[in-house]
Amino acid sequence: MDAGNGFLSTAQTVTSLLVSLSVLAGAVVAVIKFRLLHLFSRRYRSDLQCRHHVLQNGAVIFEADYTIHNTGERPIALSRVALRLHPAVRKGVLLAPDYATLLAERVLESTDPDKRGLFQIEGGERSIYTLRCEFAELNSVVFLHCQLSWPDRRDPAPYIGMYVPSEVMPGPRPSA
C-alpha cells in the first residue's frame, strides 16, 4: 500500500507542477499576445483647429489645421488626406453639412513627391494638413469634412468639425 501511496503522491506533485507551469505559460502568452496586438495596431488621435482673418478689403481668409497624432508605437502610413469645406444646412433645429455644396477642397496624396514626409507618421509624432482659402465672405456656419485613407485598409470614419466665426460677419445664412 505504501508503494501505491508514494506513486499517487508523486503523481499529484508532478501534475500540480505541470498545472502551475501551464498557468504561468498561459499568462506569459497572454501578455505577449496583448502587447503584440497593441504594438501592431494603428493608434492615432486627430483634432481640428479653424480660424479666419478679415482683410481690410472685406475678404476673409479661412484656415484649418487637421492634425493626426500617432499615439501608438509603430509608424502609420497614410495614402491620402482630403479636406472639404461645406456650408451648413438646417434640418429642423439641427445643423448639418450641405454636401451638395462645396466651398473649398484640398486633397493631399502620398504620391506627391513634395508631401511624401506628411504621410509616414512615426510613433509619438504628428502631421498637420492645412486648408487655406480666401472668400469674399464666409458663411456664418461651416463644416470641415476631414477624411484620411490607409493604403491597405478601408477608410476610417471621417472627422467632421463645425466652425462658427467668433465675430459677426455679413454672409449667407444656412438654407432651410
C-alpha positions in Angstrom: 0.0 0.0 0.0 2.9 2.3 0.7 4.1 1.9 -2.9 0.7 3.0 -4.2 0.5 6.0 -1.9 4.0 7.0 -2.9 3.1 6.8 -6.6 -0.1 8.8 -6.0 1.8 11.4 -4.0 4.5 11.7 -6.7 1.8 11.9 -9.5 -0.1 14.6 -7.6 3.1 16.6 -7.1 4.0 16.3 -10.8 0.6 17.2 -12.1 0.4 20.1 -9.6 3.7 21.3 -11.0 2.5 20.9 -14.6 -0.7 22.8 -13.9 1.2 25.6 -12.3 3.7 25.7 -15.3 0.8 25.7 -17.8 -1.0 28.6 -16.0 2.3 30.5 -15.9 2.9 29.8 -19.6 -0.6 30.9 -20.5 -0.2 34.1 -18.6 3.1 34.8 -20.4 1.5 34.1 -23.8 -1.4 36.4 -23.0 0.9 39.2 -22.0 2.9 38.7 -25.2 -0.2 38.5 -27.3 -1.8 41.6 -25.9 1.5 43.5 -26.1 1.9 42.5 -29.8 -1.7 43.3 -30.6 -1.2 46.7 -29.0 2.1 47.1 -30.9 0.7 46.3 -34.3 -2.5 48.3 -34.0 -2.8 51.7 -35.6 -3.4 54.1 -32.7 -3.9 57.8 -33.5 -5.8 60.8 -32.3 -6.9 63.6 -34.7 -8.1 67.1 -34.0 -9.1 70.2 -36.0 -8.4 73.9 -35.4 -10.0 76.5 -37.5 -9.6 80.3 -37.7 -10.4 83.2 -40.0 -9.0 86.6 -40.7 -10.9 89.5 -42.2 -8.8 91.6 -44.5 -9.1 95.4 -45.0 -10.9 94.9 -48.3 -13.5 92.8 -46.5 -12.3 89.4 -47.9 -12.0 86.6 -45.5 -9.0 84.2 -45.2 -10.1 80.8 -43.7 -7.5 78.4 -42.3 -8.0 74.9 -41.0 -5.3 72.6 -39.5 -6.2 68.9 -39.3 -3.7 67.2 -37.1 -3.1 63.5 -36.8 -1.1 62.4 -33.8 0.4 58.9 -33.8 -0.2 57.7 -30.3 1.0 54.1 -31.0 4.4 52.6 -31.2 4.5 51.7 -34.9 4.6 54.1 -37.8 1.4 55.0 -39.6 1.3 55.1 -43.3 -1.4 57.2 -45.0 -2.2 57.3 -48.7 -4.5 60.3 -48.8 -6.0 63.1 -46.8 -9.0 65.1 -48.1 -10.2 68.3 -46.5 -13.6 69.6 -47.8 -15.3 72.8 -46.6 -19.1 72.8 -46.8 -21.7 75.4 -45.7 -24.3 74.4 -43.1 -27.9 73.4 -43.9 -30.7 73.3 -41.4 -32.5 70.0 -40.8 -35.2 71.1 -38.4 -33.4 72.6 -35.4 -30.2 70.7 -36.3 -27.3 72.0 -38.4 -25.5 69.6 -40.8 -23.0 69.8 -43.6 -24.5 70.6 -47.0 -22.6 68.0 -49.0 -24.2 69.2 -52.2 -22.3 72.5 -52.0 -18.5 72.5 -51.8 -16.9 75.8 -50.8 -13.3 74.6 -50.9 -11.4 71.3 -51.2 -7.8 70.2 -50.8 -6.8 66.6 -51.4 -3.3 65.5 -50.5 -1.9 62.3 -52.0 1.1 60.3 -50.7 2.3 60.1 -54.4 3.1 63.8 -54.4 6.9 64.0 -54.0 6.7 67.3 -52.2 4.4 65.9 -49.5 5.8 62.4 -49.0 7.0 63.1 -45.4 3.5 64.0 -44.3 2.2 60.5 -44.9 4.6 58.5 -42.8 3.9 59.4 -39.1 6.3 57.7 -36.7 5.3 56.8 -33.1 4.8 59.9 -31.0 4.9 62.2 -34.0 2.2 64.2 -35.8 1.4 65.6 -39.2 -0.6 68.7 -39.9 -2.7 69.0 -43.1 -3.8 72.6 -43.8 -6.6 74.1 -45.8 -6.2 77.8 -46.6 -8.7 79.7 -48.8 -10.0 83.2 -49.5 -13.6 84.1 -49.7 -15.4 87.3 -50.5 -17.5 86.5 -47.4 -17.6 83.5 -45.1 -20.8 81.7 -44.2 -22.0 82.1 -40.6 -21.5 78.4 -40.0 -19.3 76.0 -42.0 -18.4 72.3 -41.6 -15.0 70.8 -42.5 -15.1 67.2 -43.5 -11.7 65.6 -43.0 -11.1 62.1 -44.4 -7.9 60.1 -44.2 -7.1 56.9 -46.1 -4.9 53.9 -45.5 -3.1 52.3 -48.4 -4.2 48.8 -47.4 -7.5 49.0 -45.4 -10.9 50.6 -45.6 -11.1 54.3 -44.7 -11.8 55.2 -41.1 -14.8 57.3 -40.2 -14.3 61.0 -41.2 -13.7 63.8 -38.7 -16.4 66.4 -39.2 -15.8 69.7 -37.5 -18.1 72.8 -37.3 -16.7 76.3 -37.3 -18.7 79.4 -36.2 -16.7 82.6 -36.6 -16.4 84.4 -33.2 -17.2 87.8 -34.7 -20.4 88.6 -36.6 -19.7 88.8 -40.3 -22.0 89.5 -43.2 -22.7 86.5 -45.3 -25.3 84.0 -46.4 -27.4 82.2 -43.7 -27.8 78.5 -43.6 -30.5 77.4 -46.0 -33.7 75.8 -44.7 
